[in-house]
């Protein structure tokens, strides 16, 4: 089972970077992202980057957009390229195909998060050598990676679920983009529109929050959401119906 899953993950990565016409542009975009969040922003922030929750926030959120582009292609893209029938006719089990598609997206986003954080630490040590070797605190580093893994799992599971019933990768991407707009961008856009007194109240509340407890609750919620989404995807993954579609 695990060999089949890893085989499918390798297939997905090979298609993205070597076979699809957009593969080279995808690699260039990935390098630009790493340069922006692993070199440029750390240089702008200085040593503070290694202790700032902002670096961890980027590690959690930026991979989501990379996962988004990959998983929306998971089944809808195969359907467009007329390769879905070949995949479904293979000896791979339904579980291996489903988890392989999800795993490809998770590995893609999580690898980006890990590489970006390490490149950021290297950048800080080269640019600001005074004070000896510097790195993130263990809680910040491993906590950020853990939440990056959970957010990648969430988006990959949701993306595969949407891609299963989308006629094209573009349609799947549009659906998930709306979800991201509501979850991430809408609160950011609405906050400045609130009355100043209410904005101050929100800021004070954020300062007094027990972030340890909040992060623990968030982790439990994310794990539960991932379990539900994977369960729904397994229920909707019907090989015979997908072939007919």
N, C-alpha and C positions, 0 to 999 in steps of 0.2 A: 504493500500500500504506500509506504513512505517513498519508495523508489519511484513509483508511478507519479506521486505528487511532485517530487523534485524534477522528474523528467518534464512534466508539464510546465513547471515554473521556468525551467531552462528554455523550453520552447517559446514561452511568452517573451522572455528577455531577449532571446536571439532574434525573434521577429521584430521587436521594437527597435533594436540597435543595429541589426544587420540586414534585414530583408525588406521591411516596409520602407516606402519612399520617404516617409517622414522621420526615419530612424536617425539620420545624421543631424537633422534639425533638433530632434529630441535630445541628442547627446550634447549639442551646443547649448541648448536651453538649460540642461542640467548643470553644465559647467558654469554658465552665467549665474545660476542660482547659488551654487557653491561659492563662487567668487563674491557675490553680493553679501551673502549671510555668513560666510566663513572668513572673508578678508576685509571687505569694505566696511561693513557695520562694526566689526570688532575694532578696526583702526579708528573709527569715529568715536567709539565709546571708551576706548582705552582699557586699562586694567579692570575697570568697573564691569566690563563685559563678563568676566568670569564669576562675578558674584551677583549679577543682575538677573532677576526672574525673567526679564525680557528675552534673554538668550534662550531660556528654556521654553518660553511661550512660542518663540519662533520654531524651536525644535518640534513642538507639538503641532503647530498649525500649518507651517509651510509644506510639510510632506503630504498633507491632505490634498493639496491641489495637484501634486504629482500623481498620487494614487487615483485621483478623480479621472485624470486623462487616460490612465491605463485600464482601470476596471470597467469604464463605460464601453470599452472596446471588447470586453471579455467574450460576450456572446453576440451582441449586436454587430460588432465588427466582423466576427467570423461569419455571421449570416450575410453581411454585405459582400464579403469576399468569396462567398460560396464555398467555404472550407468547414462550415459547421457540421455538415453531413459526414464529412471524412472523420472529423474528431469524434463524433458520436458513434460512428461505426467501428471505432478502434476497440481494442481489448480493455481499455481503461474503464474502471468502474465509475458509476455516477459520483460517488464520494470523492474519488481521486480527481476527477475533472473539476468538480466544484471547489474543493479545497486547493487544488492547484491554481485555479484562477484567482481565488482569494489570496493565496500565499504569494503569488507573483506580485500583486499590488502591495501587500504588506511589506515584503522584502524590499521592494523598490523604494517606498517611502521611508522605511526605517533605516535603510542603508544611507539614504540622503541625510537624515537627521544625525546619524552617528558620524558620518564623514564631515558634515558641516561643523559639528561641535568640536571635533578633533582639529580640523583646519583652523577654527577660530582660536583654540588654545595655542596652537603652533604660531599663529600670526601674532598673538599677544606677546609670547615669549621672545619672538624675533624683534618685534617693534619696540618692546619695552623690557629690555634685558635686566634692568636694575632690580635687585631684590631676589635674584635667583629664580629657580624653576617655579612656575605658577601653573595652577590647574583649578578646575571647578571643585567645589566642595563635593564630597561623595553624595550627600543628600540631594544637592542640586543636579548633579550629573546623572545619577541613576534614577532619580525621580523624574527628571525630564525625559529620559529615554523610555521609562516605563509608560508614561502618559503618551509619548509619541507612538509607542507600539499599540496602545489601546485605541488611540484616535485613528491610526492607520487601519487597524482591524475593523473599527466601526465603519469607516468610509469604504473600505474594500468590500465588506459584507453588504452594505447598502448598495454600492455600485453594481455588484454582481447581481443582486436581486432585481434592480431596475433594468440592467442590461438583458436579463433573461427574457423580458417581454417587450423590449424596445425594438422597433423595426430597423433602426440605424444607430450607429454610435453617436451621431450628432444629436438625435432625439434623447438618448440616454444622458448625454452630457448636459443638455439643456434642463432636463428634469432635476438632475443633481445640483446644477448651478443655482436653481431656484431655492433648493433646500439650503445650500451654503449661504445664499444671500439673506435668507430669513434668520438663520442661526448666528452667523458671524457679522455680516455687514449691517443689518437692520438695527441691532442695538447700538452699534457704533455711530450710526447716522442719527438715531433718535435722541441719544443722550444730550448732545449740544442744544437740542430744541426744547429741553425741559426748562422750567423756571429755575433761576439761579439758586433759590433756597432749596429746591428739590435736588439740584445737582450737588450742592454742598452736603446735603443729608446723605446722598448716595456715597459720596467720597468718604465721609466720616464713617459710614457703616462698613465700607470696604477696609478702612484702616483698622477697625476694631474686630474684624472677623477672625475667628480661629482658623487660619488657613490649613493647619494640619488636619483638622476635622473635616473641613470642606473638601480637601483633596482625597481623603479617605472615602467620603460619601460619593464624590465624583467617580472614583475608581470603581466602586461597587456598581454605580449606575451604568457606567460604560461597559463593564463586564456583562451585566444583565442585558443591556441593549444588544451587544454583539451576539450573545447566545440566542436571543429572540430572532434577530435578523438571519443568522445562520440556519436556525430552525425553519424559518419561512422560506429561505432559499432552497433548502433540501426538499421541502414540501412542494415547491413550484417546479423543481427540476424534474421534469418528466421527459425522458429521452425520446420516447415515441412521438410525443406531441411536438417537441422541438424539431424533430426531423420533418414532420408534416408542415410545420410553419415555414 
